[in-house]
Amino acid sequence: MSETEGVCGGYPCVGDTRIPVRSVVTVYGQLGDFAQTMDAFPRLTREEIRYALDWYRMHPERVDEDIRRNARTLEDRQSRQRDAGAPRWRAARSAQAGSGRG
């Protein structure tokens, strides 16, 4: 695994790829099957996937931190997109509701 400043936020990636360990861990957690996880990452070898999962077992706090950071970033982006697509009156009403004035 590699952690390189400026690549995937400095969080662990599989070897010299830009595939975050969090992605392998998340897919494996959702599928629950090693063979299906291998199918989801055709660029990775069996050994690389196994090593990513083993690395997570040894360093869960680092990968979990990346999973939380990625989820927050996704939520922020989706929220901004919803706000950007909402009519101005809806965004203003939403802001008022959040302030307790609506």
VOTORLO-329217 format. One record per residue (C-alpha): residue in three letters; x, y, z. Coordinates in steps of 0.25 Angstrom, whole numbers, padded with zeros to 4 digits, always signed. Each point is the difference from the previous one (the first is absolute). Layout:
N
AlaXYZ/...
END
This chain:
102
Met+0000+0000+0000/Ser+0005+0014-0002/Glu-0004+0013+0006/Thr+0004+0012-0009/Glu-0002+0015+0003/Gly-0009+0005-0011/Val-0005-0014-0004/Cys-0014-0004+0005/Gly+0001+0011+0011/Gly+0013-0007+0005/Tyr-0008-0012+0004/Pro+0004-0015-0003/Cys-0001-0005-0014/Val+0003-0013-0006/Gly+0015-0001-0004/Asp+0003+0011-0011/Thr-0015+0001-0004/Arg-0010+0011+0003/Ile-0009-0010+0006/Pro-0003+0003+0014/Val+0000-0011+0010/Arg-0013+0005+0005/Ser-0006-0004-0013/Val+0004-0014+0001/Val-0004-0001+0014/Thr-0014+0006-0003/Val-0003-0008-0012/Tyr+0005-0013+0008/Gly-0009+0004+0011/Gln-0012+0002-0009/Leu+0002-0012-0008/Gly+0005-0009+0011/Asp+0007-0009-0011/Phe+0015+0000-0004/Ala-0002-0004-0014/Gln-0011+0010-0003/Thr+0010+0011+0006/Met+0010-0005-0009/Asp-0010+0002-0012/Ala-0002+0014+0005/Phe+0015+0003-0001/Pro+0005-0006-0013/Arg+0013+0008+0001/Leu+0004-0006+0013/Thr+0005-0013+0002/Arg-0005-0010+0010/Glu+0012+0003+0009/Glu-0002+0015+0000/Ile-0014-0002+0004/Arg+0003-0010+0011/Tyr+0011+0010+0005/Ala-0009+0012+0000/Leu-0010-0008+0008/Asp+0011-0005+0010/Trp+0005+0015+0001/Tyr-0013+0004+0004/Arg+0000-0011+0011/Met+0013+0006+0005/His-0004+0015-0002/Pro-0015+0001+0001/Glu+0001+0014+0006/Arg+0007+0006-0012/Val-0009-0006-0010/Asp-0013+0003+0008/Glu+0005+0014+0001/Asp+0001+0001-0015/Ile-0014-0007-0002/Arg-0006+0011+0010/Arg+0007+0011-0008/Asn-0004-0005-0013/Ala-0015-0001+0005/Arg+0000+0014+0005/Thr+0006+0006-0013/Leu-0011-0008-0008/Glu-0011+0006+0009/Asp+0006+0014-0001/Arg+0000-0001-0015/Gln-0014-0006-0002/Ser-0005+0011+0010/Arg+0007+0011-0009/Gln-0006-0006-0013/Arg-0014-0001+0006/Asp+0001+0015+0005/Ala+0005+0004-0014/Gly-0011-0007-0007/Ala-0011+0006+0010/Pro-0008+0012-0004/Arg+0005+0012+0008/Trp-0012+0001+0009/Arg+0001-0015+0004/Ala+0015+0003+0004/Ala-0004+0012+0008/Arg-0012-0007+0006/Ser+0010-0012+0004/Ala+0010+0010+0006/Gln-0012+0007+0008/Ala-0004-0014+0005/Gly+0014-0003+0005/Ser+0001+0013+0007/Gly-0013-0002+0008/Arg-0007+0011-0007/Gly-0008-0008-0010/
END
